[in-house]
Amino acid sequence: MSTAELAPGRLRAAWAALGAPATGRRVPGTLVVALIALIAGTAAAFWSIGTDLHFAYADAQSHLTIARRIFDSKAPGFTQLGTVWLPLPNLLLMPFVAVDWLWATGWAAALLGIVCLVAITSASYRIAARIGLGRPARLVLVALIVTNPSLLYVHTTALTEPVLIAFLTAAVAGLASWALSSRELSAGEMMVFSGAPAAGAVLSRYEGWALVASGTLFVMIVAWRRRRSIKHVVKMAGAFVLWPALGVTWWVAYNFAVYENPLEFMNGPYSAASLQAPVSESGFLAYQGSVGLTLWAYHWAIIGTVGAVTLVVAGLGLIALCARFRLETRALIVWLMATGWAFSLLSLYLGQTHMNNMHTMPTNWWNNRYALVSLTWLAMLCAVWVDTCLRARRARVLGIAAVVATVVALAGQLTWSLADLPGRSAVLAEAESYMQIKRANGTDAGARYLRDHYDGGGILMDESAAGNAVLPQIGIPLREYFNRSTGEFFDEALRDPAGHARWIFYTVAAAPSLSSAAVADQVYATLLEDPSVLAQYETVFSEGDIRILRRLDGS
């Protein structure tokens, strides 16, 4: 039989699998969905990298740099992980950034992101199948994930959202399998299929810590419903929480071993609280302590990243969920997916997160990508709405009409968004604004100049200064740099620049007024304190705020 003759049969089999029920650990259609996500993610990566937009966020380049400097630095080692971010996203990047070309082009991040997109889409699909949603609902769910411009873009960068959402969704998928299995799964299976991905989430971002709390409560409720045994409840909850607890313990121990402060990540000079303090003290966190403004700011971020139509349909799905499933285990699974949404709202309310958009004060783009953690939950609610409409027996025609209207509205939203990218995606609009800043202040041009003209001899550069997070973009091995991450090597080079580095890269821009002193360029500060150093160098590049010096003797 020829390939052409086999193709229709394979398509029919794939279509049938997308509507088949889950049986044991097997969920038919998973491979089909994974292939769809793989194609979508790869296409998005080629577009994003082709436009250089994947390097727009300074944090994205910082993650690539952290992962690389663990083995490529004047001071290599796992202490290079730092404490600003949880370690797992950077550790997962390590195999990819080990290849020079993948690191310098950004493909290292895109490859990991594609894996995460496949995991997110597949896990979400498996949850939908587990709770009994039919083929049309599953397809709507998958479509909302793999066609979301903001999510597709973020998956081409080294930002931490892809890794976080992948582990969050995988953990919930594991819990759904355990809770709805006809065969009672063991504590060991709980540890492997739910606890392990939850531990991954815990070591990716702090939303993962919230999932462990909500997931433990979920396990306790379901375990109690099954056996009415406290011993069984404790055993299953313990099995779920063991690996995440070990992850937290390791992180605290790491902070103590490296910084002599087990809570360095919470109260150290590079902690989120310290970096956030100037913004809070300046009164720019208008939503802090205000329920109304918190809901306003965050849901405008959702509209900007997920879409207004999606949010409305998800609202209908929430009503359908409550009416149809009430407090069944299936409903609890969907509610469990809301953990990221709830955590984000709490963080905004407490002033632990800084998020701005065109509907907040001030009006600018900042951290709207945090809303993406709600996408899988909202997409699942949309799927619940579609499935509920199609199962309406007394008003079947009306239900079908509602589904058609829903699909048309969602398709129209996507068409409208694609007609003006990046303007109609908050995440992409923020990225484009950063690209414009980098072009205007000379950062892009400076990175290209150093990449093209560097001839050895070492580089003195404060990569932690605002605007200087461009090391992957430059593409020179990190062992060539004297920077903050090299510790005493950086201090020695600051005391005697000419004796250590042939090249100096710095910015003359003042530290942002709403940032801590940690982001001021220490190299520039040294040159201001001792201008005689300049006599030993010539300025070979000067554009905007960026200056590049080369030692005069050429040695």
N, C-alpha and C positions, 0 to 999 in steps of 0.2 A: 504494500500500500504506500502511495506517495505521500510526501509531506503535505501537499496541498489537500489531499483527501483526509489526512489526520487532523488538520487544523480545525475544521468545524466541530469534530468530535471533542477535541480538547477544550474548545471554547464552551461547548455545551456542558462539559464536566465542570469547568471552572464556574460557570453560572450556577449550576446546581449546588456546588460546594458553598457558594456564598449565601445560600438560604438553608443549608443543612443544620440540624441541631448539633450542639456539642455532645460528644460521647466520651466520658472519662476525661483523660488529659487531651484528647484530640479535639481540635476545633476546625472543622473543614473550612476551607477558604482562606486560612491564615497565610499560606504561601502566595496566593493570588494578591492579597492585600499588601504583603511585603514587597512583591514585585512592583505594584503600583507606586508605593512609597519610594522605592529605590529609583524608579524612573523620574518621578517628580523631584526628588532630592538632588539627583545628578544634574537634571536640567537647570534647577535653581542655582546650583554651584557654578556651572559654566557661565551663567548670566552674571551672577554676583562677582565672581573673580574676574570676569572679563571687563567689568566696569570699575574694578578696584574698590567697590563699595564694601567689600568684606573687611577692609582694613579701616573703616571709618571710625569705629568705636575704639578709643584708647584702651579700654579694658580688654578688648579682644586681642590686641597686640600684646598687652601685658601678660595674658594667660599663655600665649605662645612663647613669650620670653621666659616666663617662670618654668615652664615645662622643659625648655631647652637648657637653661642654665644649671639644672640639676647635674648635668654631665658635661656641659660646655661653658666653663667660667674659670676665672682665675681662682675662684673659691667654690668649686663644685661640691655637691652633696645635697642631702635631703633637707638640710636647713634652709636651702634656697626656696622651699615651698612658702616660707613666710607665714603670716597669720592673718593677712587681710582677707583672704578667701579660704574656704574649706578646700582640702587638698585633692580630692578625687578627680575633678575635671582636668586638673593639670597633670596628674599622674597618668590618666588615660591618654593624654596627648603625647606622652613621652615617646612611644614607638613611632609615631608619625613624624614628630619634629626631629627625630634622629636623622632623617633624610634631609639633607640641606635644601634641595629643591622644593620639597613639600613644605618645609618651614618658611622659606623666603617667599614663596608664592601664596601661602595661605591655604594650600590644598590639604595640609595636615589637619587643619580644623574642619575643613569641609568633609573630609573622609569620615572623621569621627561623627560629625553632624549627620551625615547620611545614615550611618548606623543607628544613631539615636532616633532619627525620623522614622526609620523602618520599625524600630522597637516601639515607639509611641503609637504609630498607626496600627501595628499588629496587636499590641496589648489592648488598645481601646476596642478594636474589633472583637477580640476574644471576650472582653467584658460584656459587650453588647450581645454576643451569641450566648454567653452564660446566663444572662438574665432573660433570655427568651425573645429577643427582638428579631423580627423577620428580615428578609433580604432588603427590601426598600429602605428600612430604617438603618440597617448596617451600611448601605451604600451612601446614604446621606451623611452618616457619621464620618466615614472615610473621606468623602469628598470635602467636608468642612475642614478636615485636618490637612489634607495634601494640596488643597488649593488656597490655603490662607497665605497671602503674600508676606505678612509679618513673620509667621512661623517659618516659612520656607527661607526667608532671608537670614533669620537668626541661626538657622542650621548650617549656614555657610560660613559662620564666624566661630571664633573660639569663646564666645560668651557662654556662661554656665547654664543658661536656660535649657538647651537641648539635653544635656546630661541629667539635670534635675528632673525634667518632665518625663524622660525615659524611665528613670528609676521609680518615680512616683507611680506612673501608670503600670509598670511591671509589678510593683508591689500590690497594687489594688487588684490587678488581674490574678495574681497568685491567691489573694484572699478570696476573690470571687470563686475561684476553682475549689478552694477548700470549703467555703461555706455552702456551695450549691452542689457539691459532689454527692452522687448517690452512694458512693463508698466513703466511709469515714476515713479521712486521711490522717496519717500519723503526725506526731510532733516533729519528727525528722523531716517529713515532707513540708510541713509548715516552715521550718527553718530555711530550707533550700529555696522554695518557690515564693515565699513571702518575706521572710526575715532577711534573706540575703539582699534582695533588691531594696528593701527598706533601709538596710545599712548603707547601701550605695547612695540613697537619697540623703541620709543623715550626713554623709561625708561630702556631699555636693553643695547643698545650700541649706539654710536653716528652715526652710519650708519642710524639709525632710524630717526635722525634729518634731514638727507639728503632726506630720503623718503618723509617726510612731505613737504619739499620744492618742490620736483619733483611731488609728488602726488597732491599738491595744483594747480600747473601749469596744470596738466592733467585735473583736475576737471574743471578748468576755461575754458580750450579749449573745452571740451565736452559740458559743460553747454552752452557756447556761440553758438556752432554749433546747439544745440537743439532749443533754443528760441530766440537767438539774443537779449537777455535782460541782461543789466548790473545788474539789481536787482536780477535776477535769478542766475547769476554767483556769485555774492557776497554771496547770501544765501547758495548756495551749497558748495562753497569754505569754508565759515565760519563753516558750519556743519561738514565738514571733519576735519578742523584744530582745532576745539574747544577742544576736549579731549587731543590731543597732546600738545596744548598750556598750558592747565591746568597741564599736566605732567611736562613740562619744568618749569612752575611757581613753582610747588611744590618742584622740585629739587633745584632750586635757593633759595627758602625760607628755605629749610632744611639746605643748606650750610651756610646760614646767621645765622640761629638759633643755629647751633652747633658750627660753626667756626668763627662767626662774620665776615664772608667774603662770599658774595653771589656767588663769582666766585672762591671759594676755589678749586673746581674740575678742574678749568682751570689753576690756577697759584699758588696753594698751594704746600707745600713741598712734598706731595704724589701725585700730579697731574701727568698726563702723560708727560706734558711739562718738569716738574722738573726731573722726572726719565729719560727722554730722553736726557736731556741737556748734560751729560758727553759723551754720544755716539756721539752726533753732534759735540761737541767741539773737540773731538779726531779725527774727520775727517772720521769716519767709515760709514757715511751716503752718500756713493758715488752717490746715485741716487737723493739726495736732489738738487733741482733746475735744474735737467737734465731730459728732456722729454724722450730721448732715453733710458737712464739707468733705468728710472722708468718703462717704458714699458717692458724693458728687464727683470728686476728683478721680476716684478709682474707676467708676463706671464710665466716665468719659474716656478714660484710658482703654477700657474694654471696647467701647465703641470704635475707638481709633485703631485698635489692633485686631479685633474679632468681627466688628461690624454691628450696626444698629439692628439690622434685620435678624441677625443671629441671636442677639440679646433678646429681642421680642419673642422670637420663636422658642427660645430656651425658657422664657417666662411661661409660655403656654405649656411647654413640656413639664415644667415644675408643677403646674396645676394638675396636669394629667398624671404625673408620678404620684402625687399625694392622693388623688382620687382613685387611682387604679391599684397601686401597690400598698398604699397606706404605710404601715410600719413593717412590712414583710422584709425578709432578708435582702431581696432584690432591690428594694427601695433604699435600704441602708447602704448597699454597695454604691449606689449612685450618689448618695449623700456623702459617702466617704471621699468621693472624687472632688468634693467641694472644699477639701482641707486647704488647698493652696489659696483659693479665693478668700476663705475666712482668715487665714494667716496674713495675707496681704492687707486686708482691711484693718486687722488689729495692729500691724506694723505701722501703717499710716496714722492711725488714731493715736498711737503712743509716740509718734515722732521718730520712729526708728528707721523709717524709709522716707526718701525724698522723691517726689514725683510731681512733675509739672506737665501741663499741656495747654492747649489754646483756650481752655475753660477754667483754668486755675489762676491764682495770683501768686507769683508773677506768671505771665503767659509766655512760656517757652517750652521747648521739648526737652524732657528729662526723665529717663527711666520708665517710659511707658511700656517697655518690653516686659516689665514685671507682671503685667496683666495677662501675658500669654500662659501663665500657669493655670488660668481659669478656662483655657480653650477646650481641653478634653472634656471637662465637666459640662460646659455649655453645649458642646457638640453632642454629648450623650443625651442631654435633655431634649435637644432638637430631634434626635433619633427616637426618643420615647414618645414625643408628640406625633411624629409620623406613624409610628407603629400603632399608637392608640387610635388614631383616626382611621387607619385601615382595618382595625378590628371592631369598629363600630357596627354592630349588626342591625340596629333599628334605623340607622341613618347612614347606610353604606355609601349612597351617592354623595351625600353631604361630606362624608369623611374623605372620599376620594377627591372631591373638589377642593377640600382643605389642603390635602397633600399636594395636589397640583399647584395650588396657589402658593404654598410654602416653597416648593422647588423653584417655581418661577421667580419668586421674590429673592430667594437666596442666589439664584443664577444672575438675576439683575444686579444684586449687590456686588457680586464678583466682577461682572462686566464693568460696572461703574468704577470700582476700585482700580482695575487694570487700565482703565482709560487715562488715568493720571497718576502713575507711580513716578516718584515716591510720595507725591503730595497727599494721597488718600490713604496712606498707612502711617500711623503715628511713629512706628518703629523706623520705617524707611525714611520718613521726613526728618526724624532726628539724625539718622545716619547721614543724610544728604547735607544737613546743616553743619555737621562736623567736617565733612569733606570740604565745604565752602570755607570754613575757618582755616583748615589746614592749607588750602591753596592760597588764601589771602595772607596768612602770616608767614609763609615761606617754608613751612614744615615739610610739605611734599617735595618741593624743589630741593631743599637741603638734604633730605634723605636720598634723593636720586644722585645729587652731586657727590656725597660721601661714598655711596655705593660704587659709582663709576670711577672715582679718582683715588680711592684709598690704596696706598702702596706699602702698607705695613708700618710698624713703629709704635702701635698702640693708640688708643683713643680715650681721651678723658671726657666723660659725658655723664651728666646726672639724668639717668633715664626716668627717675621718679618725678622729675619736675613736670608741671602742667604743660602738655603739648609735646613732650619728648618721648612718649611711648611709641616709638617707631622702629625699634630694633629689627623686627622681622622684615619690615619694609626696606630697611637698609640692606639687610641680608649678609652682613659680615659676621663671621663666627664670634660668639660672645666672649671667648677667651681673649679677644683683642681689646676688650673694654676695661677701663678703670671706672666703675660706677658704684652707686650705693650698695648694691647687692654684693660687692666684693669686699665690703667691710674695711679692714685695715689697709688693704691695697689702695682703696679709694682715698682714705685719709692721707696716706703717704703721697699719693699723686697730687692731692690738693696742696700739700705743703711744698712740693717741688714739681710743678707741672712739666717743665722742660726736661727734667731728669727722668721722666717716666713715659711721657706720651708725645708722639710726633704730631698728633692731631687733637684738636679740641672742638667739641660741638656743644653749643649752649644757646639758650634763649634769653633775650634781654627783657622779655615780658615780665611784668610784676606778677607775683602770686595772686590768683583770683581772690577778691575781697571776701568771698564766702567760703574760702578753703583755709585749712590750717597751714602753718608754716612748713609743714612737711612737703608741700608741693612747690616751694620756692626753689629756683635753680641754684644749688650750692656752688657750682662751678662759676657761674656769673658773679655770685656774691664774693667768691675768692678773688676774682679779677678786679672787682671794685675795691676790695680792701688792699690789694697789692697790684697796682697798675703796671709796675715794672715788668711783670711777667709778659705783658703784651709786646715788649721790646724784643723778645726772643721768638716771636711768631709773626707771620704775615696773615692778613685776612684774605682768604681765598674765596669765601662765599659770604654774601650779605644780602639778605632779602627778607623783608618784613621784620619779624622778631628773631630770626635765626642767624647765627654767626658760626662760621667754621674757620678755624685757624690751623695753619701748618707751620711747624717749626722752621725757622729760617735756615739753619745749617743743613737741613735735608737729611740729617743722619738719624 
